[in-house]
Amino acid sequence: MRTENGRRTPRVPLSALFPPAPGPGVPGDPGVCPGPQFRRVTGERVTVLGGPAAILMQIAHPLVGEGVAVHSRYADGPARRLVGTLQAALTVTFGDTEQAHASARHVGRAHAPVRGTTRAAVPGTPAGTPYRANDPDLALWVHATLVWTARRVTERYVGLRLTPAERERHWQESKPFARMFAVPDRVLPDTVAEFDEYVRETVRGLVVTDDARRIGHDILTQRTAPPLPGAAAAARAVTADLLPPDLALAYGIPRTPARRAAARALGATTTAARPLLPQRVALWPHARLAERRTTAAP
């Protein structure tokens, strides 16, 4: 695949999809996100399948999309950036207190210069609308996409069917994670029902611009080393399955019969395999390290 400038996008090594855990941390330190339900969902390695869908939802927000289009260079290595986001999220969720805060500070420093005004008008957002990465409302939307897609992935591709009470607990336990990334309590929905309504309402206002479509294409066609035949097609099928239908259509990845069949087949395979996998394969190493650390004597 080549970028718009004609340069070939570097292949991402498959090892980058398996980020290492941070150091062992302080024995007995629970970290900043100790909630067992939130960690249960986030700890599943298969949640990486939801990364492209989460990013496509984020950049379909006109202000988030503008910030990414102007201040980021996804075409130079979209998968690497996705993995960087994944590593930060895993460290904040499973690291000890200092590791979590250090990771969040690193993200905050990277986001600090991201500010400006929109270059063109889109429905609902006039040209010249100001944006900044640490805007609480924009930070909430980014957080919401991570929570929403992780929950959908574990239910569809792990077979982890959450009860209403577990969904509520998962949302409540995600709030410390949100606070680490500049989402204040005043904008956080109180309950999971309010959270789900917030997501539905925000989705209605999303707009897939040409910039968002280009970034989405770069993400969904990223090459790997060594090559994985069929990986891009599988990524598109899963992303189409996870995204709201109208949004998938706007990105040019509608839920065709072939994509629906591929997503169902992959979901059936991963769900059947999950109980048979050892924990070192099924879970991120960050999750297993956190369990050892929190059960150790301080």
N, C-alpha and C positions, 0 to 999 in steps of 0.2 A: 504494500500500500504506500502511496505517495501523499505528501501533504500538499496544500494548495500552492506552495512555493516550488513544487516539483521535487523536493527532497524525500528520499525514502525514509519512512518511519522506522526507527531501530526496533528490532525484535526484542521482546521482553523475555528474559530467561524464566523458565517455569519455577525456578527456585524463588523468584520474587513473589510468587503466589503463596509462599509458605514463610511468612515473616517470623523471625526468631523471637522468642520471649525475651523480655528484659532480664536484668540480673535478679537474683533470688529475693532481694528486698529485705525488709526488716521482719524477722520472725514475729508472728502474732499480729502484724499490722493488717487490718481488714481492708485498707484502701478507702477510696471515696465512694465506691459503688458496690457495697457489700450485698445488695439485695439478691437472694438466691434465684428468684424467678427471672430477673433481668439477666443475671449471669448464665442461667440455664439456657436461655434463648441465644444470647450473644456468643456463648462458648461453642456452639455447633459450627464446625468448620464449613459446612455447606452454606452457611449464611453468605459466603462470598458470592454466591450466585445472584444475590440481590443487589450487589454493588452497582452494576450498570443501570438498573431500574431506578435506584435511589438518585443517582446523578442526573439521569434524564428528567426525573421529576423536579429536582432542584433547579436545573437550568431552564426549565419551562416557566419558572417564575420570572417575569420580565426584569426585575432588579437583580436577582441572583444571576440570571443568564448574562446580563450586561456586564456585571463584574467579572465573571469567568471569561467572557469573550474578550474583554479589553485587557485584563490583568494576568491571564493565565495562558499557557501555551500547551494545550492538551494535545495538539497534533504532533508535538515532539516526543510524546510518550505517554498516551492516556492511561495505559495499564499501570505504568510506574506511579502515576499520580493517584490512581485508585488504590494501589497497594499502600502508598504513603498514608492515605486517609484511613485505610484499614488498620495499619499499625498504630496510628494515634488513638483510634477508637478502642483497640484491644488493650493498649497500655493504660488508658484512663479507666477502663472497666475493671481490669484485673491486676494492675500494678499496685504497689504499696502507695501510701499517701504521697511521698515525695516524687516517685516515678510518675504518678498520675498528674500531679501539678506541673512537673517539668514538661511533660508531653503537651499539656494544655497551653502552657506558656509559649512553647515553640509554635504551636498552631496560631496562637494569638499574635505573635510577632509577624508571622507570615501574612496574616490577614490585615494587619494594621494599615498598610498603605493602600488597601483596596477601597477606593472611594472615587466618586465622580458623579456625572449626570448622564442620563440616557441620551444616546445620539439620535435616535429616531423614535417616532411615536408607534406604539402598538396598542391594540384595543385595551382600554382601561388605564393606560400609562402614557401620558403625553411626553413628547421630547423635552429634555431638560429636567426630568425628574431626578432628584438627588438619590444616591444610594451609598451605603458603606457596609463593609462586610460584618462589622460588629453591631449593626442595627439589631435590636432585640427581636423584632418581628421577622427579619430575614433569618436570624440565627435559629428562631423557633421552627421555621419551615425546614431548614436543613436538618435539624434534630428530628422533626416529625417524619421526614422521609426515611431516615435510618431506622427508627422504631417501627414504622409501618411496614417497610419491606422485610425487615428481619422477622417480624411476626408472620408475614405471609409465606416466607421461605420455609420457616420451620413447620408451618402447618401443611404446606403443599409438598415439600421435598424431604422432610424428616418424619412426617406423620405425627408430629407433636400437636395434637388438638387441644388448644387451651380452652378451659372452661371460662365462663364469664368472670368468675372470681380470679382466675389466673391471669386473664387479660387485664383486669383492673390492677392486680398486683404488679404485673409487668410494666404498666404505664407509670404507676406511682414510683416504682423502683428505678425508672429511667430518669427521674427528675434530677438526682444528684449529677448524673452525666450531663444533662442539659445545662445545669448551672456552671459546670466547668468550662463550657464553651459560650459564655456570655448570654445565656438565656435566663432572665430574671423570673422570679416566681409570679410577678404580676401579669406575665403574658402566657404562662403555662396553663393549659386547660386543667380544671380541677379533677375531673373524672375521665375514665377511658371513653365513656359515651360522648362527653364533650370533645375529647381528642378526636374521635372518629368523625364527628360532625365537622370539626375544624378542618380535617383533611379533605372531606367531601366538598366543603365550601371553597377551600383554596383551589382544589383541582378544577372547579368550574371556571376559575379566573386565569388558569394557565394558558400561555400562548407559546407555541413552538415556532420560534423565529428561524430565519435562515442560519444564523449563528448557532442556535441550539441544535438545529438539524445537522449541521456540519460537525459539531462536537460529538453529538450522538453517533454519527457515522464513524468517526475516528475511534470512539470507545468500542463499538461493536465489531470493528474489523481489525483490531489490534492483533498483530502477528506474534507468535511465540517461538522460542528456540529451546528445544527442537520443535518443529511444526507439529501441531495437533490437527490432523484432518477432521473437518466437521465441527471444530470448536466454535468458529464464528457463527455457523448456522444454529448450533445449540444455544449459544448466547442470545441470539436474536429470538429464538423460540421461547426461552425462559423469560427474557425481558418482556416480550409481548404478553406472556401469560401473567406476569406480575403487575404490569402497568394497567391503569384504568383503560378500558377499550378505546375511548376517543383519543386518548393521549398516544397510545400505541399507533393508531391510525395516522395521527398527525406526524409522527416520526417516520412513517413509511414502513412500519413493521406490523401490519394488521394481523389479527389472529386468524390466519388462514387455516383450513383443515389440516394441512401438513404441519404447521407450527403447533396447532393444538395437539395433534397426535404425538409429535416429538416431545412436547412438554409433559404430556400424560405418561409417556413411556419412561422418560427420565425420572419423573416423580415416583412412579411405581418401583423403579429400580433402586433409587436412593432410599426410599422408605423401607423396602424389603431388606436392603443391605445394612441399614443402620443398627439393628439389634445385634448383628453378627460382627460388627467392627470393634476392635479394641479401642479403648479410650484414647490412646496416643494417636490413632488415625482419625477418629470421629471428632475429637475436640481440638481446639487451638491449644498449642503448648502454653499459652498465657493462662488459660483456664486451669490447666492441671498444676501449673506452678503456683497459682493463687491458692488453690486448695491445700497444697503442701505448706505454703507459707502461713496461712491463717490457722492451720491446725498445729503449727509448731509452737513450742513454748517461747514466749517473748524474752 
